[in-house]
């Protein structure tokens, strides 16, 4: 999936002009846009701090998830432990 994602990004940025739209199917178009913000251009007008904020947030969440998984006893799942 990563190779497919990066390949299509490369091809589109190489062969499309900004805002160029190509109809693939009646319900699917490809358009080259540049999103400088987070999801749906959230914080797009910010000065760049949002990148580091989301990187830090992702690192904290990743560490918490790894710690949670590490502390979970082997052979148990969250669903089984709550049902009993």
PyMOL Python script that loads the backbone (N, CA, C, O; Angstrom):
from pymol import cmd

cmd.read_pdbstr("""\
ATOM      1  N   UNK A   1       0.819  -1.184   0.000  1.00  0.00           N
ATOM      2  CA  UNK A   1       0.000   0.000   0.000  1.00  0.00           C
ATOM      3  C   UNK A   1       0.870   1.258   0.000  1.00  0.00           C
ATOM      4  O   UNK A   1       0.550   2.244  -0.664  1.00  0.00           O
ATOM      5  N   UNK A   2       1.959   1.212   0.744  1.00  0.00           N
ATOM      6  CA  UNK A   2       2.832   2.385   0.805  1.00  0.00           C
ATOM      7  C   UNK A   2       3.466   2.651  -0.552  1.00  0.00           C
ATOM      8  O   UNK A   2       3.560   3.799  -0.986  1.00  0.00           O
ATOM      9  N   UNK A   3       3.901   1.590  -1.219  1.00  0.00           N
ATOM     10  CA  UNK A   3       4.511   1.741  -2.544  1.00  0.00           C
ATOM     11  C   UNK A   3       3.490   2.294  -3.533  1.00  0.00           C
ATOM     12  O   UNK A   3       3.815   3.182  -4.321  1.00  0.00           O
ATOM     13  N   UNK A   4       2.263   1.782  -3.502  1.00  0.00           N
ATOM     14  CA  UNK A   4       1.208   2.279  -4.386  1.00  0.00           C
ATOM     15  C   UNK A   4       0.909   3.754  -4.099  1.00  0.00           C
ATOM     16  O   UNK A   4       0.773   4.553  -5.026  1.00  0.00           O
ATOM     17  N   UNK A   5       0.808   4.111  -2.824  1.00  0.00           N
ATOM     18  CA  UNK A   5       0.545   5.491  -2.433  1.00  0.00           C
ATOM     19  C   UNK A   5       1.644   6.427  -2.923  1.00  0.00           C
ATOM     20  O   UNK A   5       1.359   7.455  -3.536  1.00  0.00           O
ATOM     21  N   UNK A   6       2.892   6.073  -2.655  1.00  0.00           N
ATOM     22  CA  UNK A   6       3.999   6.938  -3.046  1.00  0.00           C
ATOM     23  C   UNK A   6       4.164   6.988  -4.570  1.00  0.00           C
ATOM     24  O   UNK A   6       4.556   8.019  -5.116  1.00  0.00           O
ATOM     25  N   UNK A   7       3.871   5.889  -5.250  1.00  0.00           N
ATOM     26  CA  UNK A   7       3.969   5.864  -6.713  1.00  0.00           C
ATOM     27  C   UNK A   7       2.942   6.794  -7.346  1.00  0.00           C
ATOM     28  O   UNK A   7       3.267   7.559  -8.254  1.00  0.00           O
ATOM     29  N   UNK A   8       1.705   6.728  -6.868  1.00  0.00           N
ATOM     30  CA  UNK A   8       0.676   7.603  -7.444  1.00  0.00           C
ATOM     31  C   UNK A   8       0.963   9.065  -7.119  1.00  0.00           C
ATOM     32  O   UNK A   8       0.717   9.935  -7.953  1.00  0.00           O
ATOM     33  N   UNK A   9       1.477   9.352  -5.927  1.00  0.00           N
ATOM     34  CA  UNK A   9       1.845  10.739  -5.599  1.00  0.00           C
ATOM     35  C   UNK A   9       2.939  11.241  -6.529  1.00  0.00           C
ATOM     36  O   UNK A   9       2.883  12.373  -7.008  1.00  0.00           O
ATOM     37  N   UNK A  10       3.930  10.401  -6.782  1.00  0.00           N
ATOM     38  CA  UNK A  10       5.012  10.785  -7.680  1.00  0.00           C
ATOM     39  C   UNK A  10       4.482  11.069  -9.081  1.00  0.00           C
ATOM     40  O   UNK A  10       4.809  12.096  -9.676  1.00  0.00           O
ATOM     41  N   UNK A  11       3.663  10.157  -9.606  1.00  0.00           N
ATOM     42  CA  UNK A  11       3.142  10.334 -10.961  1.00  0.00           C
ATOM     43  C   UNK A  11       2.266  11.570 -11.089  1.00  0.00           C
ATOM     44  O   UNK A  11       2.368  12.312 -12.066  1.00  0.00           O
ATOM     45  N   UNK A  12       1.415  11.788 -10.110  1.00  0.00           N
ATOM     46  CA  UNK A  12       0.509  12.940 -10.175  1.00  0.00           C
ATOM     47  C   UNK A  12       1.299  14.240 -10.092  1.00  0.00           C
ATOM     48  O   UNK A  12       1.041  15.162 -10.865  1.00  0.00           O
ATOM     49  N   UNK A  13       2.255  14.336  -9.173  1.00  0.00           N
ATOM     50  CA  UNK A  13       3.020  15.579  -9.073  1.00  0.00           C
ATOM     51  C   UNK A  13       3.918  15.804 -10.278  1.00  0.00           C
ATOM     52  O   UNK A  13       4.286  16.940 -10.580  1.00  0.00           O
ATOM     53  N   UNK A  14       4.267  14.741 -10.955  1.00  0.00           N
ATOM     54  CA  UNK A  14       5.134  14.872 -12.129  1.00  0.00           C
ATOM     55  C   UNK A  14       4.358  15.288 -13.375  1.00  0.00           C
ATOM     56  O   UNK A  14       4.859  16.065 -14.188  1.00  0.00           O
ATOM     57  N   UNK A  15       3.126  14.768 -13.531  1.00  0.00           N
ATOM     58  CA  UNK A  15       2.415  14.970 -14.784  1.00  0.00           C
ATOM     59  C   UNK A  15       1.189  15.872 -14.690  1.00  0.00           C
ATOM     60  O   UNK A  15       0.611  16.203 -15.725  1.00  0.00           O
ATOM     61  N   UNK A  16       0.774  16.278 -13.514  1.00  0.00           N
ATOM     62  CA  UNK A  16      -0.398  17.137 -13.361  1.00  0.00           C
ATOM     63  C   UNK A  16       0.031  18.566 -13.056  1.00  0.00           C
ATOM     64  O   UNK A  16       1.052  18.798 -12.408  1.00  0.00           O
ATOM     65  N   UNK A  17      -0.752  19.505 -13.525  1.00  0.00           N
ATOM     66  CA  UNK A  17      -0.600  20.900 -13.125  1.00  0.00           C
ATOM     67  C   UNK A  17      -1.447  21.116 -11.879  1.00  0.00           C
ATOM     68  O   UNK A  17      -2.389  20.364 -11.626  1.00  0.00           O
ATOM     69  N   UNK A  18      -1.114  22.140 -11.103  1.00  0.00           N
ATOM     70  CA  UNK A  18      -1.869  22.437  -9.900  1.00  0.00           C
ATOM     71  C   UNK A  18      -3.332  22.687 -10.247  1.00  0.00           C
ATOM     72  O   UNK A  18      -3.624  23.460 -11.160  1.00  0.00           O
ATOM     73  N   UNK A  19      -4.238  22.060  -9.549  1.00  0.00           N
ATOM     74  CA  UNK A  19      -5.700  22.121  -9.722  1.00  0.00           C
ATOM     75  C   UNK A  19      -6.200  21.433 -10.990  1.00  0.00           C
ATOM     76  O   UNK A  19      -7.383  21.539 -11.316  1.00  0.00           O
ATOM     77  N   UNK A  20      -5.340  20.742 -11.702  1.00  0.00           N
ATOM     78  CA  UNK A  20      -5.788  19.997 -12.884  1.00  0.00           C
ATOM     79  C   UNK A  20      -6.649  18.820 -12.428  1.00  0.00           C
ATOM     80  O   UNK A  20      -6.319  18.136 -11.460  1.00  0.00           O
ATOM     81  N   UNK A  21      -7.742  18.596 -13.127  1.00  0.00           N
ATOM     82  CA  UNK A  21      -8.681  17.540 -12.770  1.00  0.00           C
ATOM     83  C   UNK A  21      -8.835  16.576 -13.940  1.00  0.00           C
ATOM     84  O   UNK A  21      -9.020  16.995 -15.082  1.00  0.00           O
ATOM     85  N   UNK A  22      -8.758  15.290 -13.646  1.00  0.00           N
ATOM     86  CA  UNK A  22      -8.929  14.254 -14.661  1.00  0.00           C
ATOM     87  C   UNK A  22     -10.010  13.309 -14.168  1.00  0.00           C
ATOM     88  O   UNK A  22      -9.911  12.760 -13.071  1.00  0.00           O
ATOM     89  N   UNK A  23     -11.044  13.118 -14.983  1.00  0.00           N
ATOM     90  CA  UNK A  23     -12.125  12.206 -14.623  1.00  0.00           C
ATOM     91  C   UNK A  23     -11.697  10.780 -14.917  1.00  0.00           C
ATOM     92  O   UNK A  23     -11.361  10.448 -16.054  1.00  0.00           O
ATOM     93  N   UNK A  24     -11.708   9.937 -13.896  1.00  0.00           N
ATOM     94  CA  UNK A  24     -11.349   8.529 -14.043  1.00  0.00           C
ATOM     95  C   UNK A  24     -12.609   7.708 -14.275  1.00  0.00           C
ATOM     96  O   UNK A  24     -12.670   6.880 -15.184  1.00  0.00           O
ATOM     97  N   UNK A  25     -13.612   7.948 -13.439  1.00  0.00           N
ATOM     98  CA  UNK A  25     -14.925   7.328 -13.555  1.00  0.00           C
ATOM     99  C   UNK A  25     -15.957   8.435 -13.374  1.00  0.00           C
ATOM    100  O   UNK A  25     -15.609   9.522 -12.914  1.00  0.00           O
ATOM    101  N   UNK A  26     -17.205   8.188 -13.722  1.00  0.00           N
ATOM    102  CA  UNK A  26     -18.206   9.239 -13.507  1.00  0.00           C
ATOM    103  C   UNK A  26     -18.308   9.711 -12.047  1.00  0.00           C
ATOM    104  O   UNK A  26     -18.781  10.816 -11.782  1.00  0.00           O
ATOM    105  N   UNK A  27     -17.868   8.878 -11.115  1.00  0.00           N
ATOM    106  CA  UNK A  27     -17.935   9.259  -9.704  1.00  0.00           C
ATOM    107  C   UNK A  27     -16.552   9.452  -9.082  1.00  0.00           C
ATOM    108  O   UNK A  27     -16.455   9.590  -7.863  1.00  0.00           O
ATOM    109  N   UNK A  28     -15.475   9.465  -9.880  1.00  0.00           N
ATOM    110  CA  UNK A  28     -14.122   9.570  -9.352  1.00  0.00           C
ATOM    111  C   UNK A  28     -13.277  10.472 -10.239  1.00  0.00           C
ATOM    112  O   UNK A  28     -13.131  10.225 -11.436  1.00  0.00           O
ATOM    113  N   UNK A  29     -12.722  11.522  -9.637  1.00  0.00           N
ATOM    114  CA  UNK A  29     -11.809  12.432 -10.331  1.00  0.00           C
ATOM    115  C   UNK A  29     -10.485  12.466  -9.590  1.00  0.00           C
ATOM    116  O   UNK A  29     -10.448  12.309  -8.369  1.00  0.00           O
ATOM    117  N   UNK A  30      -9.396  12.670 -10.324  1.00  0.00           N
ATOM    118  CA  UNK A  30      -8.096  12.951  -9.726  1.00  0.00           C
ATOM    119  C   UNK A  30      -7.844  14.437  -9.893  1.00  0.00           C
ATOM    120  O   UNK A  30      -8.012  14.981 -10.984  1.00  0.00           O
ATOM    121  N   UNK A  31      -7.439  15.099  -8.813  1.00  0.00           N
ATOM    122  CA  UNK A  31      -7.125  16.523  -8.837  1.00  0.00           C
ATOM    123  C   UNK A  31      -5.862  16.750  -8.019  1.00  0.00           C
ATOM    124  O   UNK A  31      -5.725  16.213  -6.920  1.00  0.00           O
ATOM    125  N   UNK A  32      -4.940  17.545  -8.553  1.00  0.00           N
ATOM    126  CA  UNK A  32      -3.718  17.861  -7.816  1.00  0.00           C
ATOM    127  C   UNK A  32      -3.970  19.081  -6.945  1.00  0.00           C
ATOM    128  O   UNK A  32      -4.214  20.178  -7.446  1.00  0.00           O
ATOM    129  N   UNK A  33      -3.909  18.874  -5.635  1.00  0.00           N
ATOM    130  CA  UNK A  33      -4.031  19.941  -4.649  1.00  0.00           C
ATOM    131  C   UNK A  33      -2.902  19.786  -3.645  1.00  0.00           C
ATOM    132  O   UNK A  33      -2.372  18.689  -3.466  1.00  0.00           O
ATOM    133  N   UNK A  34      -2.537  20.863  -2.998  1.00  0.00           N
ATOM    134  CA  UNK A  34      -1.522  20.801  -1.945  1.00  0.00           C
ATOM    135  C   UNK A  34      -2.161  21.238  -0.643  1.00  0.00           C
ATOM    136  O   UNK A  34      -2.547  22.397  -0.489  1.00  0.00           O
ATOM    137  N   UNK A  35      -2.273  20.308   0.296  1.00  0.00           N
ATOM    138  CA  UNK A  35      -2.852  20.582   1.604  1.00  0.00           C
ATOM    139  C   UNK A  35      -1.706  20.869   2.565  1.00  0.00           C
ATOM    140  O   UNK A  35      -0.947  19.966   2.918  1.00  0.00           O
ATOM    141  N   UNK A  36      -1.578  22.115   2.985  1.00  0.00           N
ATOM    142  CA  UNK A  36      -0.481  22.490   3.876  1.00  0.00           C
ATOM    143  C   UNK A  36      -0.855  22.343   5.345  1.00  0.00           C
ATOM    144  O   UNK A  36      -0.010  22.535   6.218  1.00  0.00           O
ATOM    145  N   UNK A  37      -2.097  22.007   5.626  1.00  0.00           N
ATOM    146  CA  UNK A  37      -2.539  21.846   7.003  1.00  0.00           C
ATOM    147  C   UNK A  37      -2.686  20.388   7.354  1.00  0.00           C
ATOM    148  O   UNK A  37      -2.156  19.509   6.673  1.00  0.00           O
ATOM    149  N   UNK A  38      -3.410  20.142   8.420  1.00  0.00           N
ATOM    150  CA  UNK A  38      -3.713  18.776   8.819  1.00  0.00           C
ATOM    151  C   UNK A  38      -4.947  18.333   8.040  1.00  0.00           C
ATOM    152  O   UNK A  38      -5.195  18.830   6.941  1.00  0.00           O
ATOM    153  N   UNK A  39      -5.711  17.422   8.587  1.00  0.00           N
ATOM    154  CA  UNK A  39      -6.894  16.908   7.900  1.00  0.00           C
ATOM    155  C   UNK A  39      -7.835  18.046   7.517  1.00  0.00           C
ATOM    156  O   UNK A  39      -8.176  18.887   8.349  1.00  0.00           O
ATOM    157  N   UNK A  40      -8.244  18.063   6.275  1.00  0.00           N
ATOM    158  CA  UNK A  40      -9.180  19.055   5.741  1.00  0.00           C
ATOM    159  C   UNK A  40      -8.640  20.473   5.910  1.00  0.00           C
ATOM    160  O   UNK A  40      -9.412  21.402   6.151  1.00  0.00           O
ATOM    161  N   UNK A  41      -7.330  20.650   5.787  1.00  0.00           N
ATOM    162  CA  UNK A  41      -6.644  21.944   5.884  1.00  0.00           C
ATOM    163  C   UNK A  41      -6.767  22.587   7.259  1.00  0.00           C
ATOM    164  O   UNK A  41      -6.645  23.806   7.385  1.00  0.00           O
ATOM    165  N   UNK A  42      -7.006  21.788   8.281  1.00  0.00           N
ATOM    166  CA  UNK A  42      -7.024  22.293   9.643  1.00  0.00           C
ATOM    167  C   UNK A  42      -5.661  22.889   9.964  1.00  0.00           C
ATOM    168  O   UNK A  42      -4.641  22.229   9.764  1.00  0.00           O
ATOM    169  N   UNK A  43      -5.621  24.098  10.449  1.00  0.00           N
ATOM    170  CA  UNK A  43      -4.408  24.830  10.804  1.00  0.00           C
ATOM    171  C   UNK A  43      -3.531  25.143   9.598  1.00  0.00           C
ATOM    172  O   UNK A  43      -2.321  25.310   9.752  1.00  0.00           O
ATOM    173  N   UNK A  44      -4.105  25.227   8.416  1.00  0.00           N
ATOM    174  CA  UNK A  44      -3.315  25.510   7.216  1.00  0.00           C
ATOM    175  C   UNK A  44      -2.686  26.892   7.266  1.00  0.00           C
ATOM    176  O   UNK A  44      -1.636  27.114   6.664  1.00  0.00           O
ATOM    177  N   UNK A  45      -3.311  27.825   7.976  1.00  0.00           N
ATOM    178  CA  UNK A  45      -2.774  29.169   8.055  1.00  0.00           C
ATOM    179  C   UNK A  45      -1.747  29.357   9.162  1.00  0.00           C
ATOM    180  O   UNK A  45      -1.224  30.459   9.329  1.00  0.00           O
ATOM    181  N   UNK A  46      -1.452  28.322   9.911  1.00  0.00           N
ATOM    182  CA  UNK A  46      -0.483  28.423  11.003  1.00  0.00           C
ATOM    183  C   UNK A  46       0.929  28.526  10.442  1.00  0.00           C
ATOM    184  O   UNK A  46       1.169  28.230   9.271  1.00  0.00           O
ATOM    185  N   UNK A  47       1.848  28.945  11.280  1.00  0.00           N
ATOM    186  CA  UNK A  47       3.205  29.250  10.817  1.00  0.00           C
ATOM    187  C   UNK A  47       4.126  28.045  10.701  1.00  0.00           C
ATOM    188  O   UNK A  47       5.293  28.215  10.348  1.00  0.00           O
ATOM    189  N   UNK A  48       3.665  26.868  10.974  1.00  0.00           N
ATOM    190  CA  UNK A  48       4.491  25.665  10.857  1.00  0.00           C
ATOM    191  C   UNK A  48       4.597  24.881  12.141  1.00  0.00           C
ATOM    192  O   UNK A  48       5.078  23.748  12.130  1.00  0.00           O
ATOM    193  N   UNK A  49       4.164  25.447  13.240  1.00  0.00           N
ATOM    194  CA  UNK A  49       4.232  24.742  14.520  1.00  0.00           C
ATOM    195  C   UNK A  49       3.358  23.512  14.542  1.00  0.00           C
ATOM    196  O   UNK A  49       3.630  22.581  15.300  1.00  0.00           O
ATOM    197  N   UNK A  50       2.289  23.478  13.712  1.00  0.00           N
ATOM    198  CA  UNK A  50       1.347  22.361  13.742  1.00  0.00           C
ATOM    199  C   UNK A  50       2.016  21.049  13.352  1.00  0.00           C
ATOM    200  O   UNK A  50       1.619  19.992  13.841  1.00  0.00           O
ATOM    201  N   UNK A  51       3.004  21.094  12.495  1.00  0.00           N
ATOM    202  CA  UNK A  51       3.712  19.870  12.103  1.00  0.00           C
ATOM    203  C   UNK A  51       4.354  19.231  13.330  1.00  0.00           C
ATOM    204  O   UNK A  51       4.197  18.032  13.563  1.00  0.00           O
ATOM    205  N   UNK A  52       5.075  20.031  14.112  1.00  0.00           N
ATOM    206  CA  UNK A  52       5.775  19.513  15.284  1.00  0.00           C
ATOM    207  C   UNK A  52       4.800  19.106  16.375  1.00  0.00           C
ATOM    208  O   UNK A  52       5.062  18.163  17.121  1.00  0.00           O
ATOM    209  N   UNK A  53       3.677  19.808  16.477  1.00  0.00           N
ATOM    210  CA  UNK A  53       2.653  19.428  17.447  1.00  0.00           C
ATOM    211  C   UNK A  53       2.108  18.038  17.134  1.00  0.00           C
ATOM    212  O   UNK A  53       1.995  17.200  18.028  1.00  0.00           O
ATOM    213  N   UNK A  54       1.767  17.788  15.860  1.00  0.00           N
ATOM    214  CA  UNK A  54       1.208  16.491  15.487  1.00  0.00           C
ATOM    215  C   UNK A  54       2.258  15.384  15.540  1.00  0.00           C
ATOM    216  O   UNK A  54       1.920  14.235  15.824  1.00  0.00           O
ATOM    217  N   UNK A  55       3.520  15.704  15.275  1.00  0.00           N
ATOM    218  CA  UNK A  55       4.585  14.704  15.424  1.00  0.00           C
ATOM    219  C   UNK A  55       4.732  14.321  16.889  1.00  0.00           C
ATOM    220  O   UNK A  55       4.835  13.140  17.219  1.00  0.00           O
ATOM    221  N   UNK A  56       4.740  15.322  17.769  1.00  0.00           N
ATOM    222  CA  UNK A  56       4.848  15.060  19.209  1.00  0.00           C
ATOM    223  C   UNK A  56       3.640  14.270  19.708  1.00  0.00           C
ATOM    224  O   UNK A  56       3.789  13.337  20.496  1.00  0.00           O
ATOM    225  N   UNK A  57       2.452  14.641  19.251  1.00  0.00           N
ATOM    226  CA  UNK A  57       1.238  13.932  19.647  1.00  0.00           C
ATOM    227  C   UNK A  57       1.298  12.465  19.205  1.00  0.00           C
ATOM    228  O   UNK A  57       0.953  11.570  19.976  1.00  0.00           O
ATOM    229  N   UNK A  58       1.732  12.225  17.981  1.00  0.00           N
ATOM    230  CA  UNK A  58       1.844  10.850  17.474  1.00  0.00           C
ATOM    231  C   UNK A  58       2.864  10.052  18.273  1.00  0.00           C
ATOM    232  O   UNK A  58       2.652   8.869  18.538  1.00  0.00           O
ATOM    233  N   UNK A  59       3.973  10.685  18.662  1.00  0.00           N
ATOM    234  CA  UNK A  59       4.992   9.992  19.466  1.00  0.00           C
ATOM    235  C   UNK A  59       4.456   9.633  20.839  1.00  0.00           C
ATOM    236  O   UNK A  59       4.677   8.522  21.322  1.00  0.00           O
ATOM    237  N   UNK A  60       3.753  10.561  21.472  1.00  0.00           N
ATOM    238  CA  UNK A  60       3.183  10.287  22.795  1.00  0.00           C
ATOM    239  C   UNK A  60       2.165   9.151  22.714  1.00  0.00           C
ATOM    240  O   UNK A  60       2.193   8.237  23.538  1.00  0.00           O
ATOM    241  N   UNK A  61       1.280   9.201  21.744  1.00  0.00           N
ATOM    242  CA  UNK A  61       0.277   8.148  21.588  1.00  0.00           C
ATOM    243  C   UNK A  61       0.953   6.809  21.305  1.00  0.00           C
ATOM    244  O   UNK A  61       0.530   5.780  21.832  1.00  0.00           O
ATOM    245  N   UNK A  62       1.985   6.811  20.489  1.00  0.00           N
ATOM    246  CA  UNK A  62       2.703   5.567  20.179  1.00  0.00           C
ATOM    247  C   UNK A  62       3.349   4.974  21.423  1.00  0.00           C
ATOM    248  O   UNK A  62       3.270   3.766  21.648  1.00  0.00           O
ATOM    249  N   UNK A  63       3.984   5.812  22.229  1.00  0.00           N
ATOM    250  CA  UNK A  63       4.612   5.332  23.466  1.00  0.00           C
ATOM    251  C   UNK A  63       3.550   4.767  24.406  1.00  0.00           C
ATOM    252  O   UNK A  63       3.755   3.708  24.999  1.00  0.00           O
ATOM    253  N   UNK A  64       2.428   5.452  24.551  1.00  0.00           N
ATOM    254  CA  UNK A  64       1.356   4.966  25.412  1.00  0.00           C
ATOM    255  C   UNK A  64       0.801   3.627  24.925  1.00  0.00           C
ATOM    256  O   UNK A  64       0.532   2.736  25.732  1.00  0.00           O
ATOM    257  N   UNK A  65       0.630   3.484  23.627  1.00  0.00           N
ATOM    258  CA  UNK A  65       0.129   2.219  23.083  1.00  0.00           C
ATOM    259  C   UNK A  65       1.122   1.074  23.307  1.00  0.00           C
ATOM    260  O   UNK A  65       0.725  -0.032  23.674  1.00  0.00           O
ATOM    261  N   UNK A  66       2.399   1.340  23.088  1.00  0.00           N
ATOM    262  CA  UNK A  66       3.415   0.304  23.308  1.00  0.00           C
ATOM    263  C   UNK A  66       3.453  -0.094  24.778  1.00  0.00           C
ATOM    264  O   UNK A  66       3.550  -1.280  25.092  1.00  0.00           O
ATOM    265  N   UNK A  67       3.376   0.884  25.690  1.00  0.00           N
ATOM    266  CA  UNK A  67       3.373   0.578  27.122  1.00  0.00           C
ATOM    267  C   UNK A  67       2.141  -0.236  27.495  1.00  0.00           C
ATOM    268  O   UNK A  67       2.232  -1.178  28.282  1.00  0.00           O
ATOM    269  N   UNK A  68       1.002   0.119  26.938  1.00  0.00           N
ATOM    270  CA  UNK A  68      -0.235  -0.618  27.223  1.00  0.00           C
ATOM    271  C   UNK A  68      -0.128  -2.062  26.734  1.00  0.00           C
ATOM    272  O   UNK A  68      -0.486  -2.995  27.453  1.00  0.00           O
ATOM    273  N   UNK A  69       0.363  -2.237  25.516  1.00  0.00           N
ATOM    274  CA  UNK A  69       0.525  -3.585  24.962  1.00  0.00           C
ATOM    275  C   UNK A  69       1.536  -4.372  25.789  1.00  0.00           C
ATOM    276  O   UNK A  69       1.329  -5.557  26.047  1.00  0.00           O
ATOM    277  N   UNK A  70       2.625  -3.732  26.207  1.00  0.00           N
ATOM    278  CA  UNK A  70       3.660  -4.392  26.978  1.00  0.00           C
ATOM    279  C   UNK A  70       3.122  -4.890  28.320  1.00  0.00           C
ATOM    280  O   UNK A  70       3.516  -5.956  28.794  1.00  0.00           O
ATOM    281  N   UNK A  71       2.231  -4.125  28.922  1.00  0.00           N
ATOM    282  CA  UNK A  71       1.696  -4.475  30.242  1.00  0.00           C
ATOM    283  C   UNK A  71       0.550  -5.476  30.174  1.00  0.00           C
ATOM    284  O   UNK A  71       0.195  -6.066  31.195  1.00  0.00           O
ATOM    285  N   UNK A  72      -0.033  -5.681  29.004  1.00  0.00           N
ATOM    286  CA  UNK A  72      -1.131  -6.628  28.865  1.00  0.00           C
ATOM    287  C   UNK A  72      -0.588  -8.052  28.933  1.00  0.00           C
ATOM    288  O   UNK A  72       0.315  -8.402  28.173  1.00  0.00           O
ATOM    289  N   UNK A  73      -1.125  -8.881  29.832  1.00  0.00           N
ATOM    290  CA  UNK A  73      -0.639 -10.267  29.932  1.00  0.00           C
ATOM    291  C   UNK A  73      -0.865 -11.035  28.628  1.00  0.00           C
ATOM    292  O   UNK A  73      -1.847 -10.809  27.919  1.00  0.00           O
ATOM    293  N   UNK A  74       0.043 -11.925  28.335  1.00  0.00           N
ATOM    294  CA  UNK A  74      -0.084 -12.728  27.108  1.00  0.00           C
ATOM    295  C   UNK A  74      -1.313 -13.616  27.187  1.00  0.00           C
ATOM    296  O   UNK A  74      -1.672 -14.114  28.254  1.00  0.00           O
ATOM    297  N   UNK A  75      -1.948 -13.805  26.042  1.00  0.00           N
ATOM    298  CA  UNK A  75      -3.099 -14.695  25.969  1.00  0.00           C
ATOM    299  C   UNK A  75      -4.406 -14.045  26.371  1.00  0.00           C
ATOM    300  O   UNK A  75      -5.450 -14.697  26.379  1.00  0.00           O
ATOM    301  N   UNK A  76      -4.360 -12.765  26.704  1.00  0.00           N
ATOM    302  CA  UNK A  76      -5.606 -12.060  27.033  1.00  0.00           C
ATOM    303  C   UNK A  76      -5.881 -11.012  25.994  1.00  0.00           C
ATOM    304  O   UNK A  76      -4.970 -10.520  25.328  1.00  0.00           O
ATOM    305  N   UNK A  77      -7.119 -10.679  25.863  1.00  0.00           N
ATOM    306  CA  UNK A  77      -7.481  -9.579  24.980  1.00  0.00           C
ATOM    307  C   UNK A  77      -8.370  -8.636  25.773  1.00  0.00           C
ATOM    308  O   UNK A  77      -8.932  -9.006  26.804  1.00  0.00           O
ATOM    309  N   UNK A  78      -8.487  -7.421  25.279  1.00  0.00           N
ATOM    310  CA  UNK A  78      -9.289  -6.430  26.007  1.00  0.00           C
ATOM    311  C   UNK A  78     -10.758  -6.851  26.053  1.00  0.00           C
ATOM    312  O   UNK A  78     -11.456  -6.540  27.018  1.00  0.00           O
ATOM    313  N   UNK A  79     -11.223  -7.538  25.049  1.00  0.00           N
ATOM    314  CA  UNK A  79     -12.641  -7.936  25.025  1.00  0.00           C
ATOM    315  C   UNK A  79     -12.930  -9.029  26.051  1.00  0.00           C
ATOM    316  O   UNK A  79     -13.942  -8.982  26.749  1.00  0.00           O
ATOM    317  N   UNK A  80     -12.039 -10.008  26.136  1.00  0.00           N
ATOM    318  CA  UNK A  80     -12.255 -11.116  27.090  1.00  0.00           C
ATOM    319  C   UNK A  80     -12.165 -10.627  28.529  1.00  0.00           C
ATOM    320  O   UNK A  80     -12.944 -11.063  29.377  1.00  0.00           O
ATOM    321  N   UNK A  81     -11.247  -9.747  28.813  1.00  0.00           N
ATOM    322  CA  UNK A  81     -11.068  -9.300  30.199  1.00  0.00           C
ATOM    323  C   UNK A  81     -12.242  -8.454  30.655  1.00  0.00           C
ATOM    324  O   UNK A  81     -12.556  -8.465  31.846  1.00  0.00           O
ATOM    325  N   UNK A  82     -12.892  -7.739  29.795  1.00  0.00           N
ATOM    326  CA  UNK A  82     -14.049  -6.917  30.174  1.00  0.00           C
ATOM    327  C   UNK A  82     -15.326  -7.721  30.304  1.00  0.00           C
ATOM    328  O   UNK A  82     -16.221  -7.352  31.064  1.00  0.00           O
ATOM    329  N   UNK A  83     -15.418  -8.814  29.570  1.00  0.00           N
ATOM    330  CA  UNK A  83     -16.644  -9.613  29.582  1.00  0.00           C
ATOM    331  C   UNK A  83     -16.758 -10.462  30.834  1.00  0.00           C
ATOM    332  O   UNK A  83     -17.867 -10.822  31.229  1.00  0.00           O
ATOM    333  N   UNK A  84     -15.664 -10.785  31.454  1.00  0.00           N
ATOM    334  CA  UNK A  84     -15.692 -11.677  32.632  1.00  0.00           C
ATOM    335  C   UNK A  84     -15.966 -10.947  33.892  1.00  0.00           C
ATOM    336  O   UNK A  84     -16.020 -11.557  34.960  1.00  0.00           O
TER     337      UNK A  84
END
""", "prot")
cmd.dss("prot")
cmd.show_as("cartoon", "prot")
cmd.util.cbc("prot")
cmd.orient("prot")
